[in-house]
Amino acid sequence: RTTCSIGTLEQEGEVSQLFLAIDCAGFPDWEKLQEEIELSLADLKNSQAVDPQNPVHFPGEFREKTRKENSEKGIPVDERVWDEILSL
């Protein structure tokens, strides 16, 4: 089951998450690995999208853009959520 489906279950069960972080810089052929990653991402980006108005993206693709925007403009927070926080 996915994290998204947890809230839809009557009772949580058969749910597990695994997050694994690997420092790839220690691999023997790091430059070759980076090239393979870039080729794989380029291939993914060139995939035909089901909806042409919604192109294929990969996790983290917009991280740098979002970080820059948040640094310049602040982190966007829904006004209703912020009001609720302030009322606590």
N, C-alpha and C positions, 0 to 999 in steps of 0.2 A: 504494500500500500504506500501511497505517497503522502507527504506532509499535508498536501492540500486536501486529501480525502479524510484525514483524521477527524475533522469537525463534522463530517457527515455521518459518522458511524454511531450506532446506538451505544456501543461499548467499544472502547479502544482495545484492539488486539491485533496480533500479527503485524505490529508496527515496529520498525527499527530504522535507524538512520546511522550512516557511517560517513564521517568526514575524514579524509586522509590528506595530509600535506606532505609533500616530498620536495626536498631541496635538490632540484635537478642540476644545479650548477656543479655539484660534486660528481656528476656522471663523467666517465672517461672522455666521451666525444660530445661535449655540450654543444659545440657549434653545429655539428651535424644534426643533433636532436632539435635545435632551434629551427634549422632549415626545414626539417620534416614537419614540425608544428606549423610553421608558416604556410607550407604547401597544403597541409590538411585544412587549415582555416580558409585558405583561398578556395580550395575545392568546395568546402561547405558553403561559402558565400556565393559561389557560382551555381549552387543547386537551384533547380526550378521551384519557386515557391508555389504552394497551393493557391494562395491569394496574391496576385502580383502587386497589390497595394500594401502587402505586409511581407516584405522580404525576409529571408532567412537570417537569423542572428545567432551568435554564440554567447554563452555566459561570460559576462565581464567585458563585452565588446564596448560598452559605453562608459566604463568605469572612469577613464581619464577625463572624458568630457564632463561627466557628472561631477567629479571631484573639483574640476576647475570652476564650473558654474556655482557649486555650493560654496567654494572659497570666496568667490566674488560677490555672490548675492545672498549667501546664507542658506541654511538647509530649509527646504520648503516643508511646511507643516500645515495640514488642513486646519482652517480657522476654528472649526467646531471642536476638533481634538485639542487645540491649544487652549481654547476657552475652558474646556473640561479640566485640563491640567491646572490652569490658574485657579479654578474653583476648589481645588483640593486643599 
